[in-house]
């Protein structure tokens, strides 16, 4: 498949280690945040979301942290696996609108 | 349960031509959003259709238009194609009656304009 992003920031992580991907969002009115995973040749796949009234949410092997004070979002992946290699995007939305605004993305490469 | 499907997978057009891309939403979803993803960038919102009407539009020229059919499927039309329109076009569907932020994406249509 073709590459999703040729010039994205890249995070190289050893298999089994934890990964942390960071995202700065732009709209202080945003009340909903999502992390998507995009593999080469595929559309974005929903990973986890968080509402603005929360600062942490956990899923299976993933945790999202939200810091509204500095408009920062992070995704933590525990025990990173080769299948986690992909481009990760954060997206923000707000109650008054229906669109999602995406960040620039981070490529994660998992080394065996 | 079929997810979001898009056709065609790939398309090559010449500058000035017109193109139509198609999307079928996930079963049970009635809202369709279209995004443009240039290489190396995040998706950018084009517009969203609900109840066969455009509900919201992003910062795209009028050359980009759409339609939603009674069965909730949707088309994206782009007229007078420019080289800069080359991108991956993504369709996302959601349930307008629930948390519409939960958008499920299709695999996309790769459009190349030469």
Boltz contact constraints between the chains, C-beta under 6 A:
constraints:
  - contact:
      token1: [A, 5]
      token2: [B, 40]
      max_distance: 6.0
  - contact:
      token1: [A, 6]
      token2: [B, 40]
      max_distance: 6.0
  - contact:
      token1: [A, 7]
      token2: [B, 40]
      max_distance: 6.0
  - contact:
      token1: [A, 32]
      token2: [B, 101]
      max_distance: 6.0
  - contact:
      token1: [A, 42]
      token2: [B, 107]
      max_distance: 6.0
  - contact:
      token1: [A, 43]
      token2: [B, 90]
      max_distance: 6.0
  - contact:
      token1: [A, 43]
      token2: [B, 105]
      max_distance: 6.0
  - contact:
      token1: [A, 43]
      token2: [B, 106]
      max_distance: 6.0
  - contact:
      token1: [A, 43]
      token2: [B, 107]
      max_distance: 6.0
  - contact:
      token1: [A, 43]
      token2: [B, 108]
      max_distance: 6.0
  - contact:
      token1: [A, 44]
      token2: [B, 105]
      max_distance: 6.0
  - contact:
      token1: [A, 89]
      token2: [B, 42]
      max_distance: 6.0
  - contact:
      token1: [A, 93]
      token2: [B, 101]
      max_distance: 6.0
  - contact:
      token1: [A, 98]
      token2: [B, 48]
      max_distance: 6.0
  - contact:
      token1: [A, 98]
      token2: [B, 55]
      max_distance: 6.0
  - contact:
      token1: [A, 98]
      token2: [B, 56]
      max_distance: 6.0
  - contact:
      token1: [A, 98]
      token2: [B, 100]
      max_distance: 6.0
  - contact:
      token1: [A, 99]
      token2: [B, 45]
      max_distance: 6.0
  - contact:
      token1: [A, 99]
      token2: [B, 56]
      max_distance: 6.0
  - contact:
      token1: [A, 102]
      token2: [B, 42]
      max_distance: 6.0
  - contact:
      token1: [A, 102]
      token2: [B, 43]
      max_distance: 6.0
  - contact:
      token1: [A, 103]
      token2: [B, 42]
      max_distance: 6.0
  - contact:
      token1: [A, 104]
      token2: [B, 42]
      max_distance: 6.0
  - contact:
      token1: [A, 105]
      token2: [B, 42]
      max_distance: 6.0
